[in-house]
Amino acid sequence: MNNNMLEAPKSPTTRRDWATRIQIHGVLLKKSFGNTSNKWTKRFFLVKDGYLMYYDANEKKDYDKRDFFNIHPKGALPLGECCFREFRDSQQPFCIQIDSPEIAGQLVLSAESQYERDQWLEVLECSRRVTWKSTQLGDEMIRNLEKQGLEMAIEKQDYIDRLQSEIQALSDEKMKSEELERVNHELEIEKKKLESFTKDMQDEYEKIKSEMTETADIMKQVEDDRVKLSRTLDEQSQQLESLAADKQLILSELEHSMAEQTSLAQERNSLSARSQELQAKLADIEQQTDEVQGEKTVAEHRLKDNDERLEQLEEEKSTIQQHAKELESTINDLMSQKELTEKELKEEIRARISAETRLREAEKSLTSLDKAVTSQSHTLEEEAKEEMTCSVRKLKNFFEDLATEAKMSSEAPLIIRHGTLARKTLARRAKTVRYNETKKKSSIFQVFDLNR
């Protein structure tokens, strides 16, 4: 039966707007209130706004035709404090038992099917909530909810304020962390530069030590050559003295033979041969004397060159020793500078970052000033305009020079920026160049000696 189903909502254009406020309607069987009565009668029931009302069964016929609500039911029961349960009667299997303190006894209704009974039970359970007490409770709950909502709104605003302050703190912390990461990155770069520079200095120190060892060996070899040359010169001097004595002896013999030639004419032929032989021997001795004299001259030159070379090597040795001391002092300075605390390096890097920031702000201000001067140039006199333009150009050049110097200075390690260490490094490198040139000359002398 379709009359037992929930009524579909009517369109707002229909005439019976009241019917749209009916939760459920239909014909049910109602059992009499008597305890021993088993009489069932048909009644037209409807549920409206928390009330169960019933009419005669004929009311169903007039329900679809009526344009108004019938306010004279046969009975009306408020559902606010009712209890509903399924009930099985011997005659009717799909019953609903309604207990209420408003009526004496029990109200028993019967539907034609289980589906219909379940529909009525569901609507009755929902409708029992619409009571004055539930309305009061609902209003109280609404007031409480509004109060709680206001408190929650205040708490929400406080939470938002705290959240914003925490976000600001986190943002500041993030900026500090980024700045710390940048400082750490700069520190790592400076550390790598310092380590590379220290390694280069140590390599150069080791190289100079090896060169000093080579120089000592060369000096020792030169000293040995000088001793050998001295011995050779002594031997050649003795040989020259012996040759001079032989020459003097031969000359005396030659004079004696010439003196005897006048008195010993008969021995002229034999003495003439002897004289020729002595003259040949004298020419040989003179030739040997010239050769020995040439060798002596060469030996004297070599000895003089060796003395000069020894003096140069002594000077180079002192230069290298001084160079090594300066290099060792430089390495000690580097090691002491390397032991700077991380806090000092951070402060220096922060100061440099701050200086760069101020420099960028000054450049922006200078650019704005230049634009302002250019834009307002038509309102200025020619002399004032030229003077202001010249001043702005000078300031711009000054700041560009500062930026260039800061960029060049930032590419070198922090320690190299100190003037004293830079001057020591330049002086040491100049001495290294002079030492290399002297070493080349020494190698040329060694080649000359080998050719000799």
GIWO-V848482 format. One record per pair of residues at least 24 apart in sequence whose C-alpha atoms are under 7 Angstrom apart, sorted by the first residue. I is the first residue (numbers start at 1). J is the second residue. Records with the same first field share a line. If there is no record, write none. Layout:
BEGIN
I->J / J
END
This chain:
BEGIN
4->116
15->67
16->67 / 68
18->68 / 69
21->48
22->47 / 48
23->47 / 48
27->57
28->109 / 110 / 111
29->109 / 110 / 111
30->108 / 109 / 110
31->108 / 109
33->105 / 106 / 107
49->127 / 130
50->78 / 79 / 80 / 127 / 128 / 130 / 131
51->76 / 77 / 78 / 79
52->76 / 77 / 78 / 79
53->77
79->127 / 128
80->128 / 129 / 130 / 131
81->128
82->128
183->346 / 349
190->413
193->413
194->413
205->324 / 327
212->320
219->310 / 313
222->306
226->303 / 306
229->299 / 303
233->296
236->292 / 296
240->289
243->285
247->282
316->435
323->428
337->415
366->396
END
